[in-house]
């Protein structure tokens, strides 16, 4: 029965990928960043190992509340020298009489605030009037409604997300969207495996635009095309992951993890790329001392690109991440130093903080 359910999920998701092979529409890039300082510190290689409520993003099958009936988690990050704010908040609950199922809700927000609106900078007489400058915000929201459970007494788990997406560009444009994620996971004594199918049902965004007649005239006079209502479709992707935990001694464990992000929307700038699909590996290492102190490192992206001074030659670009974690009873605190990109030999990095709190159960 367990194998039948797993194969039904795998076959169904591959069928979705095949029927949508011709679609080439991209959207919702803010959902590709990830949540949790632990995960980012390990280079995003956590599909098989993340088992907190942050697994709602990485692998819903592993979604759990740890040792308690309820768990809370939050994250804050500032990207690009304070321009972009990225936040996450989640809550999870233990469900069912058998205590093997979990459900929860997560919210992800990425926003740029206080953007000057200079469309009305010039008055009717052609003079600049700084009093006409207004500010607006651009924000992307995702709400994940997650369910995950263990299959009987086996080592297998299944899970999924229902995603609700809201994107706002000031008063000019708004969109609603939604989709479905599916996943499976296997947890052994030392070996773990997982695979998540993001946007398994395809995810869509339906946009609507709202400009006043004056704004339309200004945009047209400046040579801009006034957009009309439209719909974007995000195609399915698949990320399998595997990890192995080795007991170094009674005080130290080492976990080595690898994920492979597979997309089916054509050639991307990844390590492995074809006209039909692209694959990007992620590598991560975590050292755990008595499940209290954690040291982490990872590689979140390995890309091949043309050299600036020699377009005929390629060079490999690696994005290293690192982090540290501390588990104090029911409180977990994590920090990651995440490298985003590199330009002319200079890396853009961000400090990421996240925390979790597991409520104590009555039986304790």
Secondary structure per residue as TSV (DSSP state, phi and psi in degrees):
chain	resnum	aa	ss	phi	psi
A	1	X	-	360.0	-43.4
A	2	X	H	-61.7	-46.9
A	3	X	H	-63.9	-37.2
A	4	X	H	-63.0	-43.8
A	5	X	H	-62.3	-44.7
A	6	X	H	-62.3	-44.4
A	7	X	H	-67.2	-33.3
A	8	X	H	-63.1	-40.9
A	9	X	H	-64.6	-45.9
A	10	X	H	-63.0	-48.0
A	11	X	H	-64.6	-41.9
A	12	X	H	-61.2	-41.5
A	13	X	H	-71.5	-37.7
A	14	X	H	-65.9	-34.5
A	15	X	H	-63.9	-40.5
A	16	X	H	-60.6	-43.4
A	17	X	H	-61.2	-40.9
A	18	X	H	-68.4	-40.2
A	19	X	H	-71.6	-19.6
A	20	X	T	-108.0	18.7
A	21	X	T	-61.5	-28.8
A	22	X	T	-83.7	-11.7
A	23	X	-	-80.8	136.1
A	24	X	-	-133.6	56.0
A	25	X	-	-116.9	132.3
A	26	X	-	-115.4	143.7
A	27	X	-	-167.4	172.2
A	28	X	-	56.6	42.7
A	29	X	G	-63.5	-22.6
A	30	X	G	-65.0	-18.9
A	31	X	G	-83.4	-0.8
A	32	X	G	-94.3	-0.5
A	33	X	S	-78.5	-45.9
A	34	X	-	104.3	167.2
A	35	X	S	-130.5	150.5
A	36	X	-	91.9	128.4
A	37	X	H	-67.1	-32.1
A	38	X	H	-60.0	-48.2
A	39	X	H	-65.1	-42.6
A	40	X	H	-70.2	-34.5
A	41	X	H	-65.7	-27.2
A	42	X	T	-93.0	16.1
A	43	X	T	70.5	26.0
A	44	X	T	70.5	12.2
A	45	X	-	-92.2	68.9
A	46	X	-	-135.1	14.9
A	47	X	T	-59.7	-33.3
A	48	X	T	-95.1	-16.5
A	49	X	T	-111.0	-24.9
A	50	X	-	-71.2	117.5
A	51	X	-	-127.6	17.3
A	52	X	S	-93.4	-169.0
A	53	X	T	-72.4	-13.2
A	54	X	T	-68.3	-13.9
A	55	X	H	-65.0	-12.7
A	56	X	H	-53.9	-36.0
A	57	X	H	-83.4	-45.8
A	58	X	H	-82.8	-42.8
A	59	X	-	-162.7	96.5
A	60	X	G	-58.1	-23.3
A	61	X	G	-63.5	-29.5
A	62	X	G	-91.2	6.9
A	63	X	-	-61.4	124.6
A	64	X	-	-157.1	169.3
A	65	X	-	-108.4	21.5
A	66	X	T	68.5	-133.1
A	67	X	T	-90.3	3.0
A	68	X	S	-124.3	171.7
A	69	X	S	-78.1	-21.8
A	70	X	E	-138.8	140.9
A	71	X	E	-136.5	140.4
A	72	X	E	-117.2	146.9
A	73	X	E	-148.8	147.5
A	74	X	E	-147.8	153.5
A	75	X	E	-145.6	146.5
A	76	X	E	-138.8	135.0
A	77	X	E	-143.3	148.3
A	78	X	E	-120.6	120.4
A	79	X	E	-103.5	153.0
A	80	X	T	54.3	58.1
A	81	X	T	57.9	39.3
A	82	X	T	87.7	3.3
A	83	X	T	-76.1	-41.4
A	84	X	E	-112.0	129.5
A	85	X	E	-103.3	133.0
A	86	X	E	-128.8	121.3
A	87	X	E	-133.1	150.8
A	88	X	E	-140.2	141.1
A	89	X	E	-144.6	130.6
A	90	X	E	-143.0	154.4
A	91	X	E	-141.1	140.8
A	92	X	E	-134.4	151.8
A	93	X	E	-131.9	142.1
A	94	X	E	-77.7	137.4
A	95	X	E	-131.7	159.3
A	96	X	S	84.9	152.4
A	97	X	T	-68.5	-27.8
A	98	X	T	-85.3	-3.6
A	99	X	S	60.6	29.7
A	100	X	-	-115.3	5.4
A	101	X	E	-123.5	151.1
A	102	X	E	-139.1	146.8
A	103	X	E	-139.2	157.5
A	104	X	E	-173.0	175.6
A	105	X	E	-131.4	136.4
A	106	X	E	-129.8	150.0
A	107	X	E	-129.2	133.3
A	108	X	E	-120.7	133.1
A	109	X	E	-134.0	131.0
A	110	X	E	-124.9	125.0
A	111	X	E	-145.7	153.2
A	112	X	E	-120.2	118.6
A	113	X	E	-107.6	162.8
A	114	X	E	57.3	47.9
A	115	X	E	-86.0	125.1
A	116	X	E	-67.1	133.5
A	117	X	E	-102.0	107.3
A	118	X	-	-104.4	16.8
A	119	X	T	-60.9	-31.0
A	120	X	T	-109.2	28.4
A	121	X	-	-62.4	-37.6
A	122	X	B	-94.2	133.1
A	123	X	-	-80.4	177.4
A	124	X	T	-59.2	-27.2
A	125	X	T	-87.2	2.8
A	126	X	S	87.6	-1.0
A	127	X	-	-87.5	152.1
A	128	X	B	-75.8	129.1
A	129	X	-	-127.1	100.6
A	130	X	G	-67.6	-16.6
A	131	X	G	-68.8	-16.3
A	132	X	G	-84.5	-6.1
A	133	X	-	-74.7	126.0
A	134	X	E	-118.1	161.9
A	135	X	E	-114.5	153.8
A	136	X	E	-144.8	170.7
A	137	X	E	-122.0	149.2
A	138	X	E	-116.1	121.0
A	139	X	E	-140.8	141.0
A	140	X	E	-117.3	132.3
A	141	X	E	-123.8	142.5
A	142	X	E	-134.8	131.7
A	143	X	E	-115.3	122.1
A	144	X	E	-108.5	123.1
A	145	X	E	-106.7	109.6
A	146	X	E	-111.8	144.0
A	147	X	E	-140.9	133.3
A	148	X	E	-146.1	147.6
A	149	X	E	-155.1	157.4
A	150	X	E	-81.5	142.2
A	151	X	-	-90.4	101.7
A	152	X	T	60.4	-133.1
A	153	X	T	-104.9	17.0
A	154	X	S	-82.3	178.0
A	155	X	S	-91.2	7.8
A	156	X	E	-99.9	147.7
A	157	X	E	-136.4	153.1
A	158	X	E	-130.2	158.7
A	159	X	E	-168.0	173.7
A	160	X	E	-168.2	165.1
A	161	X	E	-123.4	141.6
A	162	X	E	-104.5	120.4
A	163	X	E	-105.6	132.3
A	164	X	E	-118.2	125.7
A	165	X	E	-120.4	132.7
A	166	X	E	-129.1	125.0
A	167	X	E	-126.4	134.0
A	168	X	E	-131.8	128.1
A	169	X	E	-116.5	79.7
A	170	X	T	57.6	-139.4
A	171	X	T	-95.4	2.8
A	172	X	T	-84.7	-37.8
A	173	X	E	-149.9	145.6
A	174	X	E	-145.1	153.0
A	175	X	E	-146.8	151.1
A	176	X	E	-119.5	145.0
A	177	X	E	-153.8	173.2
A	178	X	E	-168.1	163.4
A	179	X	E	-171.2	-172.4
A	180	X	E	-139.3	133.6
A	181	X	E	-111.2	144.8
A	182	X	E	-131.1	149.8
A	183	X	E	-157.6	159.8
A	184	X	E	-134.9	158.1
A	185	X	E	-152.1	148.8
A	186	X	E	-126.0	130.8
A	187	X	E	-124.6	107.6
A	188	X	-	-98.8	-169.4
A	189	X	S	-65.2	-45.8
A	190	X	S	-122.2	-30.6
A	191	X	E	-97.9	133.5
A	192	X	E	-130.2	148.2
A	193	X	E	-143.2	146.6
A	194	X	E	-156.9	156.0
A	195	X	E	-146.3	133.9
A	196	X	E	-122.6	136.4
A	197	X	E	-108.8	99.8
A	198	X	E	-78.8	142.8
A	199	X	T	53.7	40.7
A	200	X	T	-59.1	-31.5
A	201	X	T	-90.6	4.1
A	202	X	-	68.9	145.4
A	203	X	E	-116.9	137.5
A	204	X	E	-122.4	155.9
A	205	X	E	-129.4	125.8
A	206	X	E	-106.0	113.9
A	207	X	E	-97.2	144.3
A	208	X	E	-133.1	143.3
A	209	X	E	-119.8	147.4
A	210	X	-	-140.6	100.3
A	211	X	-	-120.5	142.4
A	212	X	-	-74.9	166.3
A	213	X	H	-61.8	-38.0
A	214	X	H	-64.6	-41.8
A	215	X	H	-66.4	-38.9
A	216	X	H	-62.5	-42.1
A	217	X	H	-64.1	-41.5
A	218	X	H	-64.9	-44.8
A	219	X	H	-61.5	-43.2
A	220	X	H	-67.2	-37.9
A	221	X	H	-65.5	-28.3
A	222	X	T	-88.1	4.8
A	223	X	T	82.9	16.8
A	224	X	-	-93.4	148.6
A	225	X	-	-88.7	126.0
A	226	X	-	-78.7	117.6
A	227	X	-	-72.4	156.5
A	228	X	-	-116.3	170.4
A	229	X	-	-57.0	140.7
A	230	X	E	-152.8	167.8
A	231	X	E	-129.7	135.1
A	232	X	E	-111.6	146.4
A	233	X	E	-126.0	130.3
A	234	X	E	-106.0	124.9
A	235	X	-	-80.6	158.6
A	236	X	-	-65.3	153.5
A	237	X	E	-138.7	164.2
A	238	X	E	-134.4	137.3
A	239	X	E	-133.8	101.1
A	240	X	E	-85.7	151.8
A	241	X	E	-146.5	148.1
A	242	X	E	-139.3	147.9
A	243	X	E	-148.6	156.8
A	244	X	E	-139.3	132.9
A	245	X	E	-107.2	127.2
A	246	X	E	-115.7	128.5
A	247	X	E	-82.4	104.7
A	248	X	E	-70.4	-50.9
A	249	X	E	-155.8	-174.2
A	250	X	T	-66.4	-13.5
A	251	X	T	-111.2	-4.0
A	252	X	E	-142.7	128.6
A	253	X	E	-118.9	146.6
A	254	X	E	-125.0	128.2
A	255	X	E	-117.9	123.9
A	256	X	E	-109.8	127.7
A	257	X	E	-130.5	149.9
A	258	X	E	-143.0	131.5
A	259	X	E	-117.6	155.7
A	260	X	E	-132.2	106.6
A	261	X	E	-84.4	118.0
A	262	X	E	-115.1	123.3
A	263	X	E	-115.9	151.5
A	264	X	-	-119.9	27.3
A	265	X	S	-110.7	31.4
A	266	X	S	101.0	-170.4
A	267	X	-	-75.3	126.4
A	268	X	-	-118.6	168.6
A	269	X	S	-83.9	72.2
A	270	X	S	-121.7	174.6
A	271	X	S	-64.0	-40.4
A	272	X	E	-117.8	124.5
A	273	X	E	-147.1	139.2
A	274	X	-	-136.1	177.1
A	275	X	S	-68.3	-24.2
A	276	X	S	-97.3	-32.4
A	277	X	-	-151.6	163.6
A	278	X	E	-135.3	147.2
A	279	X	E	-131.3	131.6
A	280	X	E	-126.2	117.3
A	281	X	E	-82.5	151.6
A	282	X	E	-130.0	134.8
A	283	X	E	-122.7	140.3
A	284	X	E	-145.8	150.5
A	285	X	E	-136.3	134.4
A	286	X	E	-132.4	126.5
A	287	X	E	-105.0	126.8
A	288	X	E	-120.4	124.8
A	289	X	E	-106.5	102.4
A	290	X	T	56.8	28.5
A	291	X	T	56.5	28.3
A	292	X	T	-116.5	-50.5
A	293	X	E	-112.7	134.1
A	294	X	E	-129.6	134.6
A	295	X	E	-117.4	134.5
A	296	X	E	-134.6	151.8
A	297	X	E	-153.9	153.9
A	298	X	E	-168.4	168.2
A	299	X	E	-120.9	115.7
A	300	X	E	-94.1	-12.7
A	301	X	E	-159.9	132.7
A	302	X	E	-125.7	112.7
A	303	X	E	-127.4	154.4
A	304	X	E	-112.0	130.6
A	305	X	E	-143.8	163.5
A	306	X	E	-74.3	141.1
A	307	X	-	-71.6	141.2
A	308	X	S	-65.0	-41.7
A	309	X	S	-89.3	-2.7
A	310	X	-	-151.3	84.3
A	311	X	T	-60.7	-18.9
A	312	X	T	-81.6	-8.7
A	313	X	S	-114.8	150.5
A	314	X	E	-105.6	153.9
A	315	X	E	-135.3	151.7
A	316	X	E	-96.8	139.1
A	317	X	E	-120.8	126.3
A	318	X	E	-121.1	136.7
A	319	X	E	-108.3	101.3
A	320	X	E	-86.7	144.6
A	321	X	E	-128.8	160.7
A	322	X	E	-154.4	160.7
A	323	X	E	-168.5	176.4
A	324	X	E	-144.4	149.6
A	325	X	E	-139.8	154.4
A	326	X	E	-140.3	125.1
A	327	X	E	-110.8	111.0
A	328	X	E	-113.1	89.5
A	329	X	T	64.7	-119.6
A	330	X	T	-89.8	1.2
A	331	X	E	-109.0	128.0
A	332	X	E	-118.2	133.0
A	333	X	E	-126.6	129.5
A	334	X	E	-131.3	147.4
A	335	X	E	-135.9	142.1
A	336	X	E	-137.9	142.8
A	337	X	E	-106.0	104.0
A	338	X	E	-107.0	125.2
A	339	X	E	-91.2	128.0
A	340	X	E	-94.5	-49.2
A	341	X	E	-156.3	-178.9
A	342	X	E	-142.9	134.4
A	343	X	E	-140.3	121.1
A	344	X	T	55.0	38.8
A	345	X	T	82.7	-1.0
A	346	X	E	-108.2	132.3
A	347	X	E	-95.9	141.4
A	348	X	E	-100.0	123.0
A	349	X	E	-130.5	166.7
A	350	X	E	-144.2	149.1
A	351	X	E	-94.6	123.9
A	352	X	E	-117.3	129.9
A	353	X	E	-122.9	139.6
A	354	X	E	-145.3	156.3
A	355	X	E	-146.1	154.0
A	356	X	E	-139.6	152.9
A	357	X	E	-139.5	125.8
A	358	X	E	-105.3	121.9
A	359	X	-	-71.4	149.1
A	360	X	-	-82.7	134.2
A	361	X	-	-79.2	161.5
A	362	X	T	-62.8	-35.1
A	363	X	T	-66.7	-16.9
A	364	X	-	-84.0	360.0
